[in-house]
Amino acid sequence: MTTRGKVAILRSLQNRGDRVAFIPFVSAGDPNEEYSYQLIVELAQFSDVIEIGIPYSDPLADGPVIQAGSLRALKGGMSFPKALALIARVRAVTDVPIIVFTYVNPVLQFGIEELMKACNEVGADGLIIPDLPYEESAEVRGIADQYGLAFIPLLALTSHDRIKKIASSATGFAYCVSSLGVTGERSAFSDELEQFVLAVKEESPVPVAVGFGVSRPEHIRTLSAYADAVIVGSALVRRCADIDQALLQHDSELAKQIFNDLIAFARTLSLAGTHAV
Ligand SMILES: O=P(O)(O)OC[C@@H](O)[C@@H](O)c1c[nH]c2ccccc12
């Protein structure tokens, strides 16, 4: 049987060769269930890990682009159980490590243990819960660990003296949030980012990823000098909105074209952090 869970994530991120690892974020069911399935399966061919958002109506930390993606999925009838079923379908055809991205409320509604069990059963490998503060995460981390799942903590430029304890608790990888505020494409990053990421790397037993605003090949080239992985959400999800528009206009050819362009763009990003040899 193939290794799953935190070990699978770690292996994938460590076996990336001379390249910064690429982690795309998409919402389950965006722009609809079939496109979402195809998108994840295509991304899996050149991604090191995939982060799959569970659509949620009150996503505090999501910027407008990710929120809209979540809404498209909800409108199409996506739910937590359906998202898990979608992950199971994806798992049947690919080995790529999968992170479930969700918020505290849906986790509590589902039941912490039930959720971990379900994640494990569908072949997910880890979890990110952005609104669960480290200080309140012991129970969830403990149960995730029982099921072999990675618990990926978020660290912000404002984490300061909490960096040590948060980073040292990371399994799978540690997620450095590049900027304050919500998710969304950005043109440039804080001057403090490199030092911050290096400080997290000092304390983290696992690879360190940078996300929030990463949207262009040149960002990834720059980040590849000091990060182990990059996470790209809004730049991809924005293109899902275009697919949705084309579908609303019954232009399935255009939708397909935008889908192909999205995959090509993601592939370019995945290769942008290759170090020259
Ligand atoms: O969209 P961006 O700026 O590329 O950022 C990644 C991001 O989408 C994904 O990791 C994410 C989606 N929603 C979040 C909420 C909090 C932290 C992270 C996230």
The ligand as an SDF file (V2000), in Angstrom:
LIG
                    3D

 19 20  0  0  0  0  0  0  0  0999 V2000
   -5.0240   33.1690   -2.8270 O   0  0  0  0  0  0  0  0  0  0  0  0
   -3.5770   33.3770   -2.5680 P   0  0  0  0  0  0  0  0  0  0  0  0
   -3.2710   34.8090   -2.2700 O   0  0  0  0  0  0  0  0  0  0  0  0
   -2.7290   32.7680   -3.6350 O   0  0  0  0  0  0  0  0  0  0  0  0
   -3.2400   32.6130   -1.1720 O   0  0  0  0  0  0  0  0  0  0  0  0
   -3.2640   31.1600   -1.0160 C   0  0  0  0  0  0  0  0  0  0  0  0
   -4.5370   30.7160   -0.5360 C   0  0  0  0  0  0  0  0  0  0  0  0
   -5.5370   30.9640   -1.4690 O   0  0  0  0  0  0  0  0  0  0  0  0
   -4.8870   29.4580    0.2220 C   0  0  0  0  0  0  0  0  0  0  0  0
   -3.8390   28.8800    0.9100 O   0  0  0  0  0  0  0  0  0  0  0  0
   -5.9640   29.9610    1.1490 C   0  0  0  0  0  0  0  0  0  0  0  0
   -7.2770   30.0670    0.8070 C   0  0  0  0  0  0  0  0  0  0  0  0
   -7.9770   30.6070    1.8290 N   0  0  0  0  0  0  0  0  0  0  0  0
   -7.1210   30.8960    2.8410 C   0  0  0  0  0  0  0  0  0  0  0  0
   -7.3650   31.4550    4.0940 C   0  0  0  0  0  0  0  0  0  0  0  0
   -6.3040   31.6180    4.9540 C   0  0  0  0  0  0  0  0  0  0  0  0
   -5.0260   31.1990    4.6040 C   0  0  0  0  0  0  0  0  0  0  0  0
   -4.7760   30.6260    3.3470 C   0  0  0  0  0  0  0  0  0  0  0  0
   -5.8250   30.4760    2.4610 C   0  0  0  0  0  0  0  0  0  0  0  0
  1  2  2  0
  2  3  1  0
  2  4  1  0
  2  5  1  0
  5  6  1  0
  6  7  1  0
  7  8  1  0
  7  9  1  0
  9 10  1  0
  9 11  1  0
 11 12  2  0
 11 19  1  0
 12 13  1  0
 13 14  1  0
 14 15  1  0
 14 19  2  0
 15 16  2  0
 16 17  1  0
 17 18  2  0
 18 19  1  0
M  END
$$$$
